[in-house]
Amino acid sequence: MAKTHHWAIVGLGNIANSFAENFNQAEAELYAVCSRSQAKADAFAKKYKIPKAYGDLHELLADPIVDIIYVATPHNFHIETILPALSAGKHVLSEKAITMTSQELTQAIELANQKRLVLAEAMTIYHMPLYAKIHQFASDHQLGALKMVQASFGSFKEADLKNRFFNPDLAGGALLDIGVYALAFVEEFLDGRPQLTGTSMHRFPSGVDESSTISLRTEKDEFANVSLTFRAKMPKMGIAAFEKGYFTVINYPRASSATFTDNQGKTEIISTGNQNQAFNYETENMQKMINGQIKNIALKKTKEVMRIMTEVRNQWDFRYPFEK
């Protein structure tokens, strides 16, 4: 009989509610939650009928029943949960962006390897079934070399300095919030290692990045362009162009269909999966990695995206108040 995995959520904001509402995993239980407020933890646990509620992270990590920690705190607090969780022998699935910098991620990966634990980012793009089908389609149809990848993401946010999206003390800004999706889409297709060739950023009055562009190039002459903004609506659209045609993916973070257009203009729809099951694809793959059924191949992509974001911020000469 397969082992039942016992999950715990740390950080009980909007994304944690979505995770709990959609949690439907075989051989698994949403067993515990943790918040800095015991009252908030109790209310959350009661709402979703979760057995255990903790108001202290160390008490949660001391619970021997907990196997997997789902980190849903603001991303500037991720490392403060990831490292103690790994040290306590727990597997970790962390919301994006998994850490603030490449240095933090390297530290976390080294600890996970030392403890022989699974560390993964809850990046839907790496788990949606559509992308495996797109790659198979490209191989089956011998589309040739990848030439260009484009990804845009525009989300209109009200100009409120108190909003976390613009709050420098909460690691606000477009890059770490929506840029991680766009760069993950790019990384999903690039075959070579991307190098930053240019970037430009406009600051919001609070000092965080409001809008930006990022240009990349690999040693195989694959190019990529990313466009981001928090002050205008743009389609979450990704394009991957090969020699013999291109894929267009609308709402690429949780897409279940894509359109292929060949060089003569003929189109074909590729569909698989269900965007409403995005959380469950992540948790299912996490459990498969723990069980040794699949390899943690997405972590390499996570590392590359974090490297690029770190280099982009360095080029902007941008630091948050809490960063040394």
SVG drawing of the C-alpha trace seen along z (x, -y; Angstrom):
<svg xmlns="http://www.w3.org/2000/svg" viewBox="-15 -58 42 60">
<polyline fill="none" stroke="black" stroke-width="0.4" points="0.0,0.0 1.3,-3.4 2.4,-5.8 0.0,-8.7 1.8,-12.1 0.9,-14.6 1.0,-18.2 1.3,-21.4 0.7,-25.0 2.9,-27.8 1.4,-31.3 -2.3,-31.6 -3.1,-34.3 -5.0,-34.2 -2.8,-31.5 -3.1,-29.3 -6.8,-29.5 -6.8,-28.5 -4.4,-25.6 -6.6,-24.3 -9.8,-24.7 -8.3,-22.7 -6.4,-20.1 -7.5,-16.7 -4.6,-14.4 -4.6,-10.6 -2.6,-9.1 -2.3,-12.5 -3.8,-14.6 -3.8,-18.3 -2.9,-17.8 -1.7,-21.1 -1.5,-24.8 0.8,-27.5 0.5,-31.2 2.2,-33.7 -1.3,-34.2 -2.7,-31.2 -6.2,-32.6 -5.7,-32.9 -4.4,-29.3 -7.3,-28.0 -9.8,-29.8 -8.2,-28.5 -8.0,-25.0 -11.7,-25.1 -12.7,-26.4 -11.1,-23.6 -11.4,-20.9 -7.7,-20.5 -6.7,-18.6 -3.8,-20.7 -3.2,-24.4 0.0,-26.0 0.9,-29.6 4.6,-28.8 6.8,-27.5 9.1,-25.5 6.2,-23.7 4.9,-22.7 8.3,-21.5 8.6,-19.4 5.4,-17.5 6.7,-14.1 3.6,-13.4 4.2,-16.3 6.1,-15.2 5.8,-18.1 5.7,-21.9 3.9,-24.1 5.4,-27.6 2.8,-30.3 4.3,-33.3 5.3,-36.5 8.4,-35.5 10.8,-37.6 10.0,-35.3 10.4,-32.0 14.0,-31.3 13.1,-31.8 10.7,-28.8 12.6,-26.7 15.8,-26.3 14.3,-25.4 11.9,-23.0 14.7,-21.2 16.8,-21.1 13.8,-19.5 13.7,-16.8 10.6,-18.0 10.2,-18.1 9.4,-21.6 7.2,-22.9 7.5,-26.7 5.4,-29.2 7.2,-31.4 9.5,-33.1 11.1,-30.3 13.8,-32.7 14.9,-36.3 18.3,-35.5 20.4,-32.9 22.6,-32.8 19.6,-31.9 18.4,-29.2 21.9,-27.7 22.0,-27.5 18.5,-25.8 19.5,-23.3 22.7,-22.3 20.8,-21.7 18.1,-19.7 20.7,-17.5 22.5,-17.0 19.3,-15.9 18.2,-13.9 14.9,-15.9 12.9,-17.2 12.9,-21.0 10.7,-22.3 9.0,-25.5 5.2,-25.7 5.5,-27.0 2.5,-25.8 4.2,-25.9 6.6,-23.1 3.7,-20.9 0.9,-21.6 0.6,-18.6 0.3,-20.9 4.0,-21.6 5.1,-18.0 2.6,-17.6 4.0,-20.7 7.5,-19.4 6.4,-16.0 4.5,-17.8 7.7,-19.8 9.7,-16.6 7.2,-14.5 6.8,-17.2 10.5,-17.9 10.0,-21.7 13.7,-22.4 15.7,-24.7 14.1,-27.1 14.6,-30.7 12.6,-33.1 10.6,-33.0 8.4,-35.9 6.4,-36.3 4.3,-39.1 2.4,-39.6 0.6,-42.8 -1.5,-43.1 -3.2,-46.4 -2.8,-47.3 -4.2,-50.4 -1.5,-52.9 -1.7,-52.2 1.6,-52.6 0.2,-50.3 -0.6,-47.5 2.0,-44.7 2.6,-44.7 4.2,-48.1 5.5,-47.7 9.4,-47.5 9.3,-46.1 7.3,-43.1 9.5,-42.6 7.0,-44.2 7.5,-44.8 6.6,-43.1 9.8,-41.0 9.5,-38.7 5.7,-38.5 4.7,-38.1 8.1,-38.1 8.9,-34.7 6.1,-33.3 7.2,-34.9 10.8,-33.8 9.7,-30.3 7.8,-30.1 11.0,-31.2 13.1,-28.7 10.6,-25.9 11.6,-26.3 15.2,-27.5 17.6,-24.7 20.8,-26.7 21.7,-28.7 20.3,-32.2 22.5,-35.2 21.1,-38.6 21.7,-41.0 19.7,-43.9 17.0,-45.1 15.2,-48.4 13.0,-49.2 10.6,-52.0 10.2,-52.5 7.0,-53.0 7.1,-56.0 7.7,-53.5 10.9,-52.5 10.0,-49.0 9.9,-47.9 6.6,-48.8 7.4,-47.9 10.4,-46.3 11.7,-44.5 14.3,-41.7 16.3,-40.4 18.1,-37.1 20.3,-35.1 21.7,-31.6 24.9,-30.1 22.7,-28.4 21.4,-31.8 18.0,-31.4 16.6,-34.8 14.0,-35.7 12.1,-38.8 10.0,-39.4 7.6,-42.4 6.2,-43.1 4.0,-45.7 1.9,-46.3 0.1,-49.4 -1.5,-48.1 -3.4,-45.0 -1.6,-42.8 -2.4,-39.3 -0.5,-36.5 0.7,-35.3 3.7,-33.3 5.1,-32.5 7.8,-29.9 8.9,-30.1 10.7,-27.3 12.1,-27.1 8.9,-25.5 6.2,-27.1 5.3,-28.7 3.2,-27.9 1.0,-30.5 0.0,-29.9 -2.6,-32.2 -2.8,-32.4 0.4,-30.4 0.8,-30.0 -2.1,-27.5 -2.8,-26.8 -4.5,-23.7 -4.4,-24.5 -2.0,-26.0 -2.2,-26.9 0.4,-25.8 0.8,-27.8 3.1,-26.5 5.0,-28.6 2.1,-28.4 -0.4,-29.7 -2.1,-26.5 -3.2,-26.1 -3.7,-23.2 -5.0,-23.2 -3.1,-21.2 -5.0,-20.5 -4.5,-18.5 -5.0,-18.9 -7.3,-21.1 -6.3,-24.6 -8.5,-24.1 -6.3,-21.3 -3.1,-23.3 -2.5,-22.9 -3.1,-19.2 -0.6,-18.7 2.0,-20.4 1.2,-18.3 0.9,-15.1 4.4,-15.7 5.8,-16.6 4.7,-13.3 6.0,-11.4 9.4,-13.0 9.4,-12.1 8.4,-8.5 11.2,-8.3 8.7,-7.9 10.0,-10.9 13.1,-13.1 13.1,-16.7 14.1,-18.1 12.2,-21.4 14.7,-22.5 17.3,-23.2 14.8,-25.6 14.0,-27.2 17.8,-27.8 18.1,-29.4 15.2,-31.7 16.4,-32.8 19.9,-33.4 18.4,-35.6 16.3,-37.6 19.3,-38.1 21.3,-39.4 18.5,-41.7 18.2,-43.2 22.0,-43.6 21.9,-45.4 19.1,-47.7 21.3,-48.2 18.1,-47.5 18.0,-46.3 15.1,-46.1 15.4,-47.9 15.9,-44.6 18.7,-43.4 22.3,-43.9"/>
</svg>
